């Protein structure tokens, strides 16, 4: 295994993404280090190879967008839409993530070491997101599938207009959004939560029994005049 | 005593029969009307414009002998692989979900014969659709249903949908009866629920974010594919300028006559502006930026004929898109189905319950028995015929105006029949040199 170093201060972003996309399926270049991202947008987007990418520094919008199969780690903070529409693989940010982290993600695991901003997991469609800190308002808005685990607190309107995504919060929830309700945590949910804490590397610091579980009340699944004031 | 003679019953213009039925319906159901099709009210439209044709000062081209080219290239600004079309009429975005599988296949077949593109919709790209569409535009919508990396790379172009003409500012809808297992699976939703799509994109708001979003999509697709930005017609000058600033290769503007599979009637009839009113402001924005014909403009919403197409091009569009008209060409509103339309409480030509999945023509449905009624090969042929007629009609008009390419048509070839159309289209009222509001865009 060779380690490929790419310096974004020395070569354009287009070259980086182009090289990552052009890797053969059985590439030997399975370990990448990206230096000097300097808050650049769209770093390591659309990667579809089982490689690891370590980004040393802070990234801007949409880092690791549409990620498939790759393991991408960011040592700094991440801007808006981290790992948006992720298909599979794993994305980790050691610091904080801005708004819409994991937005519309279809699969894979997103681990946020710090806090996440507003709308974390918005329209999530199968992705698993584990946040060590807290999440902002409207997180998991219209969440369809997948799991959002928050070790800290959640802001206003958690899970607004929720479909079938599962939400686990250890700290305080400022308020629940329309059609989101607390539910008893069954064995199946507990097992999912324990598995995610383990995969995220937080099992030693958080136990499933410390969390509360939230899901869809399913009252807005069909239009009905009696629920019009929920919107 | 002799009775005083009574006046005959008089209908109110404000409370006409349609309005009275609307109030009665609202009172009995407690929910607003949701339907398909586009705006049905009378609006200033392309019918209010006429071509001048050649005269002493300009000479026409010989029909059938002198060439009038129709090819158009979309995405010449940044994309390494622009979209090349044989005719400047494309098929607008319509989802699998809203439409049946055979209907999507028929659109692909017809468009491919004609040498033009089709467009996916809210709900992702089906393999059948990709297979039968030589040129396929993949929509990137607020809901991101069925959005995936493979489809993005398989597409020939990407259309970032900000809005649509039937409902600028509104999100998509698909009612439970059309959310079958397959449709639900593609959208990661429970089957049978009423699906409410988001009206805003989840990870960007405003033109500065859009610029970064377009950069991401270009980076993902290695700057190969043209990126269109589609908006519902409301503020076309500013929306066009902002889409261009954000980096669009192509701007698509959909007027309020643009169709929808399911939208609140109040939205369809009361939000947005007519197609005719949207073209000149959009063209002016491109001209002001020095990018007219460099960033291409596609116009949709109520385009029905080669005449409509030629008028849109003359006003400065590079291509038009059709949706409702394409469905009619496939077989929607067929008078042969009148008995079945009657059972649904409607009549051929007025059928607009595209939301409820019981389409007797098998087009706007997910019912397998109804969907099987549409033969995708025959329906595709009908669409190809219709596209050929539209193209030939546009060529006939263009030749009469002395143009060797459809894109050589210009506003000077047009006059307006009404003051409204004159002001909106920026062409003189017929027989005058007067354009109401000229220079006051």
HADDOCK unambig.tbl for C-alpha pairs under 7 A between the chains (distance, minus, plus):
assign (segid A and resid 14 and name CA) (segid B and resid 219 and name CA) 6.44 0.50 0.50
assign (segid A and resid 17 and name CA) (segid B and resid 219 and name CA) 6.49 0.50 0.50
assign (segid A and resid 18 and name CA) (segid B and resid 222 and name CA) 6.12 0.50 0.50
assign (segid A and resid 42 and name CA) (segid B and resid 216 and name CA) 5.04 0.50 0.50
assign (segid A and resid 45 and name CA) (segid B and resid 219 and name CA) 6.97 0.50 0.50
assign (segid A and resid 45 and name CA) (segid B and resid 220 and name CA) 5.65 0.50 0.50
assign (segid A and resid 46 and name CA) (segid B and resid 149 and name CA) 6.84 0.50 0.50
assign (segid A and resid 46 and name CA) (segid B and resid 220 and name CA) 4.84 0.50 0.50
assign (segid A and resid 66 and name CA) (segid B and resid 149 and name CA) 6.14 0.50 0.50
assign (segid A and resid 81 and name CA) (segid B and resid 203 and name CA) 5.62 0.50 0.50
assign (segid A and resid 100 and name CA) (segid B and resid 202 and name CA) 6.83 0.50 0.50
assign (segid A and resid 100 and name CA) (segid B and resid 203 and name CA) 5.52 0.50 0.50
assign (segid A and resid 103 and name CA) (segid B and resid 202 and name CA) 6.60 0.50 0.50
assign (segid A and resid 103 and name CA) (segid B and resid 203 and name CA) 6.61 0.50 0.50
assign (segid A and resid 104 and name CA) (segid B and resid 144 and name CA) 6.74 0.50 0.50
assign (segid A and resid 122 and name CA) (segid B and resid 202 and name CA) 6.38 0.50 0.50
assign (segid A and resid 125 and name CA) (segid B and resid 188 and name CA) 6.06 0.50 0.50
assign (segid A and resid 144 and name CA) (segid B and resid 188 and name CA) 6.42 0.50 0.50
assign (segid A and resid 144 and name CA) (segid B and resid 189 and name CA) 6.30 0.50 0.50
assign (segid A and resid 145 and name CA) (segid B and resid 188 and name CA) 6.75 0.50 0.50
assign (segid A and resid 221 and name CA) (segid B and resid 193 and name CA) 5.25 0.50 0.50
assign (segid A and resid 221 and name CA) (segid B and resid 194 and name CA) 5.69 0.50 0.50
assign (segid A and resid 222 and name CA) (segid B and resid 193 and name CA) 6.02 0.50 0.50
assign (segid A and resid 222 and name CA) (segid B and resid 194 and name CA) 5.12 0.50 0.50
assign (segid A and resid 223 and name CA) (segid B and resid 194 and name CA) 6.95 0.50 0.50
assign (segid A and resid 225 and name CA) (segid B and resid 30 and name CA) 5.81 0.50 0.50
assign (segid A and resid 225 and name CA) (segid B and resid 31 and name CA) 6.00 0.50 0.50
